Every structure is written in C-alpha cells, then in structure tokens.
C-alpha cells in the first residue's frame, strides 16, 4: 500500500503542477507532451491523475 500511496502522491503533484501551468500560462503540459488531449496516452495520464485524487480522498476520509 505504501507504493500505491507514493504513486498516487506523485500523480497528484503532476496534476497540480499541470493545472498551475494551465491557470498561469494557459499551457497544458500533458497535452503538449502527448500532442493533444485526444491522444490515448494523454487520456490515460488524465485518468490516472483523477483516480489518484479519488484514492487519496477516500484514504483521507476513511
């Protein structure tokens, strides 16, 4: 479980930095790296970041 918590934390940090870049500079790093939001790899990254947020929320509440 410690590995899962660590991985979730890393993904949440990546997501937070990406949203910070979007808010400050209108620059989406994930979109830039994977050549668009509709790319399957970008969608996987977005999904993993979202699931990490849900996992952490559940972990913190219970």
FITILO-833098 format. One record per residue: x, y, z of N, C-alpha, C, O, CB in turn; chain; residue number from 1. Coordinates in nm, 2 decimals. Glycine has a CB too. Layout:
% FITILO-833098
{node {X Y Z} {X Y Z} {X Y Z} {X Y Z} {X Y Z} A NUM}
...
END
This chain:
% FITILO-833098
{node {0.08 -0.12 0.00} {0.00 0.00 0.00} {0.09 0.13 0.00} {0.04 0.23 -0.05} {-0.09 0.00 0.12} A 1}
{node {0.20 0.12 0.06} {0.29 0.24 0.06} {0.33 0.28 -0.08} {0.34 0.40 -0.11} {0.41 0.21 0.15} A 2}
{node {0.36 0.18 -0.17} {0.39 0.21 -0.30} {0.28 0.28 -0.37} {0.30 0.37 -0.45} {0.43 0.08 -0.38} A 3}
{node {0.15 0.23 -0.35} {0.04 0.29 -0.41} {0.01 0.43 -0.37} {-0.02 0.52 -0.45} {-0.09 0.20 -0.38} A 4}
{node {0.03 0.45 -0.24} {0.02 0.59 -0.18} {0.13 0.68 -0.24} {0.10 0.80 -0.28} {0.03 0.59 -0.03} A 5}
{node {0.25 0.63 -0.26} {0.36 0.71 -0.32} {0.33 0.75 -0.46} {0.35 0.86 -0.51} {0.49 0.64 -0.31} A 6}
{node {0.28 0.65 -0.54} {0.25 0.67 -0.68} {0.13 0.77 -0.69} {0.14 0.85 -0.78} {0.21 0.53 -0.75} A 7}
{node {0.03 0.75 -0.61} {-0.08 0.84 -0.61} {-0.04 0.99 -0.58} {-0.08 1.08 -0.64} {-0.19 0.80 -0.51} A 8}
{node {0.05 1.00 -0.48} {0.10 1.13 -0.45} {0.18 1.19 -0.56} {0.17 1.31 -0.59} {0.19 1.12 -0.32} A 9}
{node {0.26 1.12 -0.63} {0.34 1.17 -0.75} {0.24 1.22 -0.86} {0.26 1.32 -0.91} {0.44 1.06 -0.80} A 10}
{node {0.14 1.13 -0.88} {0.05 1.17 -0.99} {-0.03 1.30 -0.95} {-0.06 1.38 -1.04} {-0.05 1.06 -1.02} A 11}
{node {-0.07 1.31 -0.83} {-0.14 1.43 -0.78} {-0.05 1.55 -0.79} {-0.10 1.66 -0.83} {-0.19 1.41 -0.63} A 12}
{node {0.08 1.54 -0.76} {0.17 1.65 -0.78} {0.18 1.69 -0.93} {0.18 1.81 -0.96} {0.31 1.62 -0.72} A 13}
{node {0.19 1.59 -1.01} {0.20 1.62 -1.16} {0.07 1.69 -1.20} {0.08 1.79 -1.28} {0.22 1.49 -1.24} A 14}
{node {-0.04 1.64 -1.16} {-0.17 1.71 -1.19} {-0.18 1.85 -1.14} {-0.23 1.94 -1.21} {-0.29 1.63 -1.14} A 15}
{node {-0.13 1.87 -1.02} {-0.14 2.00 -0.96} {-0.05 2.10 -1.04} {-0.08 2.21 -1.06} {-0.10 2.00 -0.81} A 16}
{node {0.07 2.05 -1.07} {0.16 2.14 -1.15} {0.11 2.17 -1.29} {0.12 2.28 -1.34} {0.30 2.07 -1.16} A 17}
{node {0.04 2.07 -1.35} {-0.02 2.09 -1.48} {-0.13 2.19 -1.47} {-0.14 2.28 -1.56} {-0.07 1.96 -1.54} A 18}
{node {-0.22 2.18 -1.37} {-0.32 2.28 -1.35} {-0.27 2.42 -1.32} {-0.33 2.52 -1.36} {-0.42 2.24 -1.25} A 19}
{node {-0.16 2.42 -1.25} {-0.10 2.55 -1.22} {-0.05 2.62 -1.35} {-0.06 2.74 -1.37} {0.02 2.54 -1.12} A 20}
{node {0.01 2.54 -1.44} {0.06 2.59 -1.57} {-0.06 2.64 -1.65} {-0.05 2.74 -1.72} {0.14 2.49 -1.64} A 21}
{node {-0.17 2.56 -1.65} {-0.29 2.60 -1.72} {-0.34 2.73 -1.67} {-0.38 2.82 -1.75} {-0.40 2.49 -1.72} A 22}
{node {-0.35 2.74 -1.54} {-0.40 2.87 -1.48} {-0.32 2.99 -1.50} {-0.37 3.10 -1.53} {-0.42 2.85 -1.33} A 23}
{node {-0.19 2.97 -1.49} {-0.10 3.09 -1.50} {-0.06 3.12 -1.65} {-0.06 3.24 -1.68} {0.03 3.06 -1.43} A 24}
{node {-0.04 3.02 -1.73} {0.01 3.05 -1.86} {-0.07 2.99 -1.98} {-0.03 3.00 -2.09} {0.15 2.99 -1.87} A 25}
{node {-0.18 2.93 -1.94} {-0.27 2.87 -2.04} {-0.19 2.76 -2.12} {-0.20 2.75 -2.25} {-0.33 2.97 -2.14} A 26}
{node {-0.10 2.69 -2.05} {-0.02 2.59 -2.11} {-0.04 2.45 -2.05} {-0.02 2.44 -1.93} {0.13 2.63 -2.10} A 27}
{node {-0.09 2.36 -2.12} {-0.12 2.22 -2.07} {0.00 2.13 -2.11} {0.02 2.09 -2.22} {-0.25 2.17 -2.13} A 28}
{node {0.08 2.09 -2.01} {0.20 2.02 -2.03} {0.17 1.88 -2.08} {0.24 1.83 -2.17} {0.28 2.01 -1.90} A 29}
{node {0.06 1.81 -2.03} {0.03 1.68 -2.07} {-0.01 1.68 -2.22} {0.03 1.60 -2.30} {-0.09 1.62 -1.99} A 30}
{node {-0.09 1.78 -2.26} {-0.14 1.80 -2.40} {-0.02 1.82 -2.49} {-0.01 1.77 -2.60} {-0.24 1.91 -2.41} A 31}
{node {0.08 1.90 -2.44} {0.20 1.93 -2.52} {0.28 1.81 -2.54} {0.33 1.78 -2.65} {0.28 2.04 -2.45} A 32}
{node {0.30 1.73 -2.43} {0.39 1.61 -2.44} {0.33 1.50 -2.53} {0.41 1.43 -2.59} {0.41 1.56 -2.30} A 33}
{node {0.20 1.49 -2.53} {0.14 1.38 -2.60} {0.06 1.43 -2.72} {-0.02 1.35 -2.78} {0.04 1.31 -2.51} A 34}
{node {0.09 1.55 -2.77} {0.04 1.60 -2.90} {-0.11 1.61 -2.90} {-0.17 1.57 -3.01} {0.09 1.52 -3.01} A 35}
{node {-0.17 1.65 -2.79} {-0.32 1.67 -2.79} {-0.39 1.60 -2.68} {-0.34 1.50 -2.63} {-0.38 1.62 -2.92} A 36}
{node {-0.50 1.64 -2.65} {-0.58 1.58 -2.54} {-0.65 1.45 -2.58} {-0.67 1.37 -2.49} {-0.69 1.68 -2.49} A 37}
{node {-0.68 1.44 -2.71} {-0.75 1.32 -2.75} {-0.66 1.20 -2.78} {-0.70 1.09 -2.81} {-0.82 1.35 -2.88} A 38}
{node {-0.52 1.22 -2.76} {-0.43 1.11 -2.77} {-0.46 1.01 -2.66} {-0.48 1.05 -2.55} {-0.28 1.16 -2.77} A 39}
{node {-0.45 0.88 -2.69} {-0.48 0.78 -2.59} {-0.39 0.79 -2.47} {-0.43 0.76 -2.35} {-0.47 0.64 -2.65} A 40}
{node {-0.26 0.82 -2.49} {-0.17 0.83 -2.38} {-0.20 0.95 -2.28} {-0.19 0.94 -2.16} {-0.02 0.84 -2.43} A 41}
{node {-0.24 1.06 -2.34} {-0.28 1.17 -2.26} {-0.41 1.14 -2.18} {-0.42 1.18 -2.07} {-0.31 1.30 -2.35} A 42}
{node {-0.50 1.07 -2.24} {-0.62 1.03 -2.17} {-0.59 0.94 -2.06} {-0.66 0.94 -1.95} {-0.72 0.97 -2.27} A 43}
{node {-0.50 0.85 -2.08} {-0.46 0.76 -1.97} {-0.39 0.83 -1.85} {-0.43 0.81 -1.74} {-0.35 0.65 -2.02} A 44}
{node {-0.31 0.93 -1.89} {-0.25 1.01 -1.78} {-0.35 1.09 -1.70} {-0.35 1.09 -1.58} {-0.14 1.11 -1.84} A 45}
{node {-0.44 1.16 -1.78} {-0.55 1.23 -1.71} {-0.64 1.14 -1.62} {-0.67 1.17 -1.51} {-0.64 1.30 -1.81} A 46}
{node {-0.67 1.02 -1.67} {-0.74 0.92 -1.59} {-0.67 0.88 -1.47} {-0.73 0.87 -1.36} {-0.78 0.80 -1.68} A 47}
{node {-0.54 0.85 -1.48} {-0.46 0.80 -1.37} {-0.45 0.91 -1.26} {-0.46 0.89 -1.14} {-0.32 0.76 -1.41} A 48}
{node {-0.44 1.04 -1.31} {-0.44 1.15 -1.21} {-0.57 1.16 -1.14} {-0.57 1.19 -1.02} {-0.40 1.28 -1.28} A 49}
{node {-0.68 1.15 -1.21} {-0.81 1.15 -1.15} {-0.83 1.04 -1.05} {-0.89 1.06 -0.94} {-0.92 1.15 -1.26} A 50}
{node {-0.79 0.92 -1.09} {-0.81 0.81 -1.00} {-0.72 0.82 -0.87} {-0.76 0.78 -0.76} {-0.77 0.68 -1.07} A 51}
{node {-0.60 0.88 -0.89} {-0.52 0.91 -0.78} {-0.58 1.01 -0.68} {-0.57 0.99 -0.56} {-0.38 0.96 -0.83} A 52}
{node {-0.65 1.11 -0.73} {-0.72 1.20 -0.65} {-0.83 1.13 -0.57} {-0.85 1.16 -0.45} {-0.77 1.31 -0.73} A 53}
{node {-0.91 1.05 -0.64} {-1.01 0.98 -0.57} {-0.96 0.88 -0.46} {-1.01 0.87 -0.35} {-1.10 0.90 -0.67} A 54}
{node {-0.85 0.81 -0.50} {-0.79 0.72 -0.40} {-0.74 0.80 -0.28} {-0.77 0.75 -0.16} {-0.67 0.65 -0.46} A 55}
{node {-0.68 0.91 -0.30} {-0.63 0.99 -0.19} {-0.75 1.05 -0.10} {-0.74 1.05 0.02} {-0.54 1.10 -0.24} A 56}
{node {-0.85 1.09 -0.17} {-0.97 1.14 -0.10} {-1.03 1.03 -0.01} {-1.06 1.06 0.11} {-1.07 1.19 -0.20} A 57}
{node {-1.04 0.91 -0.06} {-1.10 0.80 0.01} {-1.01 0.77 0.13} {-1.05 0.74 0.24} {-1.12 0.68 -0.08} A 58}
{node {-0.88 0.76 0.10} {-0.78 0.73 0.20} {-0.78 0.84 0.32} {-0.78 0.80 0.43} {-0.64 0.73 0.14} A 59}
{node {-0.80 0.96 0.28} {-0.80 1.07 0.39} {-0.93 1.07 0.47} {-0.93 1.10 0.59} {-0.78 1.20 0.32} A 60}
{node {-1.04 1.03 0.40} {-1.17 1.03 0.47} {-1.19 0.91 0.56} {-1.26 0.92 0.66} {-1.28 1.04 0.37} A 61}
{node {-1.13 0.80 0.52} {-1.16 0.67 0.60} {-1.03 0.63 0.65} {-1.02 0.52 0.72} {-1.22 0.57 0.51} A 62}
END
